[in-house]
Amino acid sequence: MKIKLLILIAFVFVTIASCTKDIIEPKLAPVIPPNTSAKFSTDVYPIFANNSCTGCHGGAGGLTLTGTPSAVRANLLLSAVIPNSSVTSKLYTFFNGTSHKNKSLTTSEVSNIKGWIDSGALDN
Ligand code: HEC
C-alpha cells in the first residue's frame, strides 16, 4: 500500500515538474517604453542633425528636416507624424526595430520620438 502511494506521489511530482518545462517563451517584438516627457525642440529635433538625416532631408524635395524646430515639426505633420498615433507615424515605424536608409536610432531616441508623438506631437 505504501509503495503504491509513493509511486502515485512520484508520478504526480514528475507530471507537474515536466509541465513547467514545457512552457514555450513567446517571442515578442522589443517594446520600447515611450518617454512621455519628451519635448520636440530638445529631445526630438536634435536627433535629425546628430544622425545626419538632414544630409538627405535638407529641402531638395520630400520630407525636410532642416529649419527652425517649429518649421520642422510642421513639415513632419504633413505626412510623417500623426499626433497621438506613433504606430501609424513613419517617423516612429521607420525606426522601431528596423532602420531607414541604414540609419538606426538608439533606444532613447526612439523612446523620445514615440513619447512626443503619443503626447500630441506638440510644438514644445
Ligand atoms: C540616404 C538618404 C537618406 C537618409 C540619410 C535619411 N533618409 Fe529619410 N528618406 C529618404 C528618402 C529618399 C525618402 C522618401 C522620400 C521622402 O519622403 O523624402 C525618405 C523618407 C523618410 C520619411 C517619410 C517621409 C514621408 O513623408 O513619407 C521619414 C519620416 C524619414 N525619411 C526620416 C528620416 C530620418 C529621421 C533620418 C535620420 C535618422 C533619415 N530619414 C535619413 C532618404 C534618406
Residues whose N, C-alpha, C, O or C-beta is under 5 A from the ligand:
A	BS01	HEC	N51 S52 C53 C56 G61 G62 L63 S79 A80 K90 L91 H100 K101 K103
